[in-house]
Amino acid sequence: MADELSSEKIGDRKSSKLKTLLRNRKKILFVAGGVILLLVVSVILVKTIGAIQNRIKHRDGPAIGGPTIGPAVDNKDQKQTAETGGDSKSNSSLPACANTKELFSTFPVEDGKYTSIVPLGNLNPTSHTFPTDHIYVEVADPRYPKLDTVAKAKSLIAPADMWILGIQSSEEVGGITDYAIDFSPCKDVQGKFGHVGSISAALQTEINKVKSDCDEYETGGRKYRSCRYNGLNIPVKAGEKIGTAGSERSGALDIWLSDYREPPVKRANESRWYSDRNNVSCFLDYYPATQKDQFYSFLLGPGGGKRTKEPRCGTVEVDIAGAAQGVWAYNLEGLFQQEDPHLALVFDNVETDEQVFSVGTAAISAGIPSGRYFFTPNSEGKVNRDFSQVTADGTVYCYDTKKDGVAKSILLAMPTAVKLQLKKSSTACGAGPWQMTDGFIEYDR
């Protein structure tokens, strides 16, 4: 009997332990499930908040584009072209252009594989403090280029029977590499594709035959290594795949075009510029009318707005001599190289009723961090006065602007026709008057 009782007690204890173990296991599973659920919710919240922040950033902060090839590369190429009047050694043997702009027949990205086209004049300080001299064809969500571009690489297609004149590679030191391709359909028109994710095997074979010229540079606070493969003369056919559009660095394909048959851009101070930067044309304008109209329908800003002002494809001709509107230099001797420290006072390239302070790095000394500061201009008074109407009249003007959705007030004055002063206002503009006695930064033309 004692043995039976003892066995029952042992059985009860085992049963009790088993029940306790099961209860603890349920608690552990419940807690683990709760943690997993919390992690999932957290991820969803982070993505949602990030998407909201990026939508805001798209309108009020830099969202599109980045350096493809560095100033050291661009300026060497520009200097060569400037010295030869736009007829460099690489394309002097090409056929003359016919008396037409209808030079292209195939778009570089297939229909349905791009979402929008950003017109000339986009602002993205600090590397693009000045209005950009190229368009962007968005092939991926610009918020997530690394995720979207690699997984869904879009073919880069030759837009015409043409020649590849040069290829550059640009590596963010220790990071991403992308390419740029110089091309020409005829002697007097030359273009470039930027943010090319990869080049075709045929082009890779050709550049393997050429000695590269490499150097390092810094822009936008990052270091890059760039290599050039010049002196090429590779014929390609319209519709031929020459690489992939967009890269991990940017979800947009950059496209430059220079037509040396057209008048150059008018600058307030031409001596600041390599002459090649004054030959700026819109790539879309070189298609037959029906195709051009189709591409114009994709001309959108980051916030989805459409440009309606002529020229429809945008412009970089923004300077007004003697007025505040246009490009300004900080502590510059010689020609513009990097845009990082400088300033542009211009209209938005899509929402053209809006004007923008595009501020580089130097203005931090006057309390103004780099970025884009938006406002709606007034045609009279001293608050938010249209840049084109601000002159060396002895007046200090005040601007209530927004950057990243946050209000910022800026004071502006022109002591002479070629000098401009800027500083942060400690309060909203109000009625004034305002003083520009100290703490300002000065730019010149």
VEXRO-12905 format. One record per residue (C-alpha): y, x, z; residue in three letters. Coordinates in steps of 0.05 Angstrom, whole numbers, padded with zeros to 5 digits, always signed. Example, Ala and Ser with C-alpha at 12.3 -4.5 7.8 and 13.67 -1.06 7.14 Angstrom:
# residues 2
-00090+00246+00156ALA
-00021+00273+00143SER
***
This chain:
# residues 445
+00000+00000+00000MET
+00047+00057+00019ALA
+00034+00090-00048ASP
+00049+00025-00084GLU
+00115+00017-00046LEU
+00132+00089-00060SER
+00118+00079-00134SER
+00162+00017-00135GLU
+00220+00055-00103LYS
+00212+00111-00153ILE
+00211+00060-00209GLY
+00273+00026-00182ASP
+00308+00092-00177ARG
+00290+00110-00249LYS
+00311+00041-00272SER
+00377+00049-00235SER
+00389+00117-00265LYS
+00373+00090-00334LEU
+00421+00033-00325LYS
+00475+00081-00301THR
+00462+00126-00360LEU
+00467+00069-00408LEU
+00532+00045-00376ARG
+00561+00115-00380ASN
+00539+00121-00452ARG
+00573+00056-00469LYS
+00636+00081-00434LYS
+00634+00146-00473ILE
+00623+00110-00538LEU
+00679+00061-00521PHE
+00727+00119-00504VAL
+00706+00158-00566ALA
+00716+00097-00609GLY
+00785+00087-00579GLY
+00804+00159-00592VAL
+00780+00154-00664ILE
+00819+00089-00673LEU
+00881+00121-00643LEU
+00875+00180-00690LEU
+00868+00134-00750VAL
+00928+00093-00729VAL
+00968+00158-00716SER
+00952+00184-00786VAL
+00972+00117-00817ILE
+01037+00117-00777LEU
+01053+00189-00796VAL
+01042+00174-00870LYS
+01082+00110-00866THR
+01141+00143-00829ILE
+01137+00202-00877GLY
+01139+00156-00937ALA
+01200+00120-00908ILE
+01235+00186-00893GLN
+01220+00211-00962ASN
+01247+00148-00994ARG
+01311+00161-00955ILE
+01309+00234-00974LYS
+01301+00215-01048HIS
+01370+00183-01047ARG
+01408+00227-00999ASP
+01372+00293-00999GLY
+01343+00343-01048PRO
+01279+00315-01077ALA
+01270+00340-01148ILE
+01258+00408-01177GLY
+01259+00479-01153GLY
+01264+00548-01182PRO
+01215+00562-01238THR
+01239+00630-01259ILE
+01288+00671-01220GLY
+01360+00687-01236PRO
+01339+00759-01251ALA
+01295+00732-01306VAL
+01343+00680-01332ASP
+01402+00727-01333ASN
+01366+00781-01371LYS
+01346+00731-01423ASP
+01416+00700-01423GLN
+01449+00767-01432LYS
+01405+00784-01491GLN
+01420+00717-01524THR
+01494+00723-01508ALA
+01497+00792-01542GLU
+01462+00766-01604THR
+01500+00700-01610GLY
+01439+00658-01596GLY
+01398+00692-01650ASP
+01353+00737-01609SER
+01304+00786-01640LYS
+01246+00740-01624SER
+01270+00682-01666ASN
+01311+00716-01721SER
+01253+00710-01769SER
+01244+00635-01759LEU
+01264+00585-01812PRO
+01335+00556-01809ALA
+01343+00488-01777CYS
+01355+00430-01825ALA
+01420+00391-01818ASN
+01388+00343-01768THR
+01371+00334-01695LYS
+01304+00301-01710GLU
+01264+00364-01696LEU
+01210+00337-01650PHE
+01155+00285-01662SER
+01108+00287-01602THR
+01128+00281-01529PHE
+01105+00339-01485PRO
+01068+00291-01438VAL
+01024+00234-01461GLU
+01049+00162-01453ASP
+01028+00133-01386GLY
+01022+00203-01356LYS
+01094+00208-01332TYR
+01135+00160-01289THR
+01208+00176-01302SER
+01256+00225-01333ILE
+01315+00253-01294VAL
+01377+00266-01337PRO
+01419+00329-01340LEU
+01463+00343-01280GLY
+01414+00334-01223ASN
+01435+00366-01157LEU
+01387+00401-01110ASN
+01423+00452-01067PRO
+01416+00508-01053THR
+01378+00534-01113SER
+01410+00479-01157HIS
+01478+00473-01124THR
+01508+00463-01194PHE
+01489+00406-01241PRO
+01423+00426-01272THR
+01423+00445-01345ASP
+01354+00415-01358HIS
+01319+00348-01352ILE
+01258+00333-01309TYR
+01197+00294-01332VAL
+01162+00268-01269GLU
+01087+00275-01276VAL
+01070+00267-01202ALA
+01099+00237-01140ASP
+01152+00289-01122PRO
+01138+00279-01048ARG
+01066+00302-01055TYR
+01063+00350-01115PRO
+01007+00392-01086LYS
+00962+00332-01076LEU
+00978+00297-01141ASP
+00989+00351-01193THR
+00926+00392-01182VAL
+00879+00333-01178ALA
+00910+00298-01238LYS
+00935+00354-01283ALA
+00971+00328-01344LYS
+00966+00363-01411SER
+01028+00399-01437LEU
+01034+00384-01511ILE
+01073+00421-01565ALA
+01128+00372-01587PRO
+01132+00401-01658ALA
+01105+00454-01704ASP
+01139+00512-01669MET
+01134+00583-01642TRP
+01123+00608-01571ILE
+01173+00665-01561LEU
+01161+00684-01489GLY
+01123+00666-01426ILE
+01142+00679-01353GLN
+01100+00672-01290SER
+01133+00659-01223SER
+01095+00668-01158GLU
+01123+00645-01092GLU
+01103+00709-01055VAL
+01038+00695-01019GLY
+01035+00625-01048GLY
+01038+00584-01112ILE
+01044+00610-01183THR
+01071+00571-01242ASP
+01096+00588-01311TYR
+01153+00578-01360ALA
+01146+00577-01436ILE
+01202+00594-01486ASP
+01194+00558-01552PHE
+01233+00546-01616SER
+01222+00497-01673PRO
+01273+00534-01717CYS
+01323+00591-01715LYS
+01383+00557-01682ASP
+01348+00515-01629VAL
+01311+00544-01570GLN
+01279+00510-01510GLY
+01240+00524-01447LYS
+01187+00488-01407PHE
+01188+00502-01333GLY
+01139+00485-01276HIS
+01080+00493-01322VAL
+01019+00492-01278GLY
+00975+00532-01325SER
+00976+00559-01395ILE
+00922+00549-01448SER
+00867+00600-01459ALA
+00897+00616-01527ALA
+00965+00634-01496LEU
+00931+00673-01440GLN
+00895+00715-01492THR
+00961+00730-01526GLU
+00999+00752-01464ILE
+00940+00796-01443ASN
+00960+00838-01504LYS
+01032+00847-01480VAL
+01059+00892-01425LYS
+01092+00851-01370SER
+01160+00864-01339ASP
+01160+00842-01266CYS
+01210+00839-01209ASP
+01222+00802-01143GLU
+01281+00757-01123TYR
+01301+00707-01070GLU
+01331+00638-01078THR
+01330+00575-01037GLY
+01310+00617-00977GLY
+01244+00638-01009ARG
+01218+00701-01043LYS
+01189+00700-01113TYR
+01155+00750-01159ARG
+01168+00739-01233SER
+01135+00771-01293CYS
+01159+00765-01365ARG
+01119+00770-01429TYR
+01172+00777-01483ASN
+01171+00790-01557GLY
+01119+00738-01573LEU
+01116+00699-01638ASN
+01058+00651-01630ILE
+01055+00592-01678PRO
+01030+00525-01649VAL
+01022+00457-01681LYS
+01053+00391-01659ALA
+01005+00357-01611GLY
+00969+00422-01592GLU
+00954+00431-01518LYS
+00990+00493-01492ILE
+00981+00484-01417GLY
+00989+00433-01361THR
+01054+00398-01340ALA
+01079+00403-01269GLY
+01053+00449-01215SER
+01040+00452-01140GLU
+01112+00475-01133ARG
+01140+00413-01168SER
+01114+00347-01192GLY
+01162+00349-01251ALA
+01162+00387-01317LEU
+01230+00420-01330ASP
+01255+00421-01401ILE
+01316+00462-01425TRP
+01344+00461-01495LEU
+01400+00501-01529SER
+01426+00483-01598ASP
+01471+00538-01623TYR
+01497+00492-01678ARG
+01532+00450-01625GLU
+01598+00466-01588PRO
+01589+00502-01521PRO
+01602+00470-01454VAL
+01676+00474-01433LYS
+01685+00511-01367ARG
+01746+00518-01323ALA
+01732+00593-01320ASN
+01687+00615-01376GLU
+01688+00687-01351SER
+01642+00666-01293ARG
+01584+00647-01339TRP
+01533+00680-01383TYR
+01549+00651-01451SER
+01477+00625-01460ASP
+01487+00578-01400ARG
+01542+00544-01440ASN
+01494+00521-01494ASN
+01464+00459-01462VAL
+01432+00402-01501SER
+01387+00344-01481CYS
+01316+00351-01506PHE
+01309+00275-01515LEU
+01365+00274-01567ASP
+01322+00313-01616TYR
+01273+00256-01632TYR
+01280+00200-01683PRO
+01323+00142-01658ALA
+01265+00095-01640THR
+01230+00148-01599GLN
+01295+00170-01566LYS
+01309+00098-01544ASP
+01240+00094-01514GLN
+01251+00158-01474PHE
+01320+00135-01452TYR
+01288+00075-01418SER
+01254+00125-01371PHE
+01320+00157-01349LEU
+01318+00142-01275LEU
+01343+00173-01211GLY
+01300+00187-01149PRO
+01321+00120-01120GLY
+01302+00083-01184GLY
+01373+00073-01210GLY
+01386+00078-01285LYS
+01441+00119-01317ARG
+01483+00075-01363THR
+01543+00120-01374LYS
+01550+00160-01439GLU
+01524+00211-01453PRO
+01462+00174-01432ARG
+01421+00237-01422CYS
+01472+00266-01374GLY
+01519+00325-01377THR
+01537+00391-01344VAL
+01608+00391-01371GLU
+01641+00373-01305VAL
+01699+00421-01294ASP
+01771+00397-01296ILE
+01819+00456-01295ALA
+01873+00449-01242GLY
+01834+00393-01205ALA
+01781+00394-01151ALA
+01726+00366-01196GLN
+01675+00416-01220GLY
+01642+00481-01199VAL
+01671+00529-01148TRP
+01651+00601-01129ALA
+01648+00633-01061TYR
+01664+00707-01054ASN
+01638+00721-01125LEU
+01651+00783-01166GLU
+01628+00779-01238GLY
+01581+00725-01266LEU
+01544+00669-01232PHE
+01473+00692-01214GLN
+01443+00652-01157GLN
+01477+00586-01142GLU
+01458+00586-01068ASP
+01525+00602-01034PRO
+01572+00562-01080HIS
+01599+00491-01087LEU
+01602+00434-01137ALA
+01647+00372-01131LEU
+01619+00324-01183VAL
+01594+00254-01197PHE
+01522+00235-01187ASP
+01481+00244-01250ASN
+01450+00174-01246VAL
+01494+00132-01200GLU
+01557+00156-01236THR
+01604+00112-01194ASP
+01586+00157-01135GLU
+01614+00227-01125GLN
+01580+00284-01089VAL
+01596+00347-01050PHE
+01539+00392-01071SER
+01544+00445-01017VAL
+01511+00514-01017GLY
+01497+00560-00959THR
+01566+00590-00948ALA
+01599+00526-00921ALA
+01559+00529-00856ILE
+01615+00575-00831SER
+01661+00515-00837ALA
+01612+00468-00802GLY
+01582+00439-00865ILE
+01507+00451-00874PRO
+01482+00456-00946SER
+01462+00391-00979GLY
+01489+00332-01018ARG
+01544+00289-00988TYR
+01557+00223-01023PHE
+01617+00176-01024PHE
+01649+00123-01068THR
+01715+00150-01096PRO
+01783+00117-01091ASN
+01836+00122-01145SER
+01894+00124-01095GLU
+01908+00146-01023GLY
+01883+00207-00985LYS
+01815+00182-00963VAL
+01755+00191-01011ASN
+01803+00207-01068ARG
+01770+00218-01135ASP
+01758+00293-01145PHE
+01790+00290-01213SER
+01856+00268-01181GLN
+01859+00321-01126VAL
+01906+00377-01145THR
+01948+00432-01113ALA
+01998+00382-01086ASP
+02002+00406-01014GLY
+01959+00348-00988THR
+01898+00351-00944VAL
+01847+00297-00964TYR
+01792+00269-00921CYS
+01723+00243-00943TYR
+01677+00198-00904ASP
+01610+00216-00935THR
+01536+00206-00921LYS
+01482+00259-00921LYS
+01410+00237-00909ASP
+01438+00169-00889GLY
+01482+00200-00834VAL
+01558+00197-00835ALA
+01595+00263-00844LYS
+01670+00273-00853SER
+01698+00331-00894ILE
+01769+00356-00905LEU
+01791+00384-00972LEU
+01854+00417-00999ALA
+01877+00458-01059MET
+01928+00510-01039PRO
+01933+00532-01112THR
+01905+00509-01178ALA
+01847+00559-01172VAL
+01835+00557-01097LYS
+01799+00503-01056LEU
+01790+00497-00981GLN
+01737+00458-00944LEU
+01718+00444-00871LYS
+01683+00393-00828LYS
+01725+00339-00795SER
+01709+00328-00722SER
+01721+00253-00729THR
+01718+00199-00782ALA
+01777+00201-00829CYS
+01819+00144-00802GLY
+01891+00143-00827ALA
+01908+00218-00820GLY
+01945+00262-00830PRO
+01897+00321-00825TRP
+01908+00396-00818GLN
+01876+00454-00855MET
+01901+00510-00809THR
+01837+00546-00789ASP
+01761+00541-00790GLY
+01758+00527-00865PHE
+01721+00562-00921ILE
+01756+00580-00986GLU
+01728+00578-01056TYR
+01758+00597-01123ASP
+01751+00586-01196ARG
***
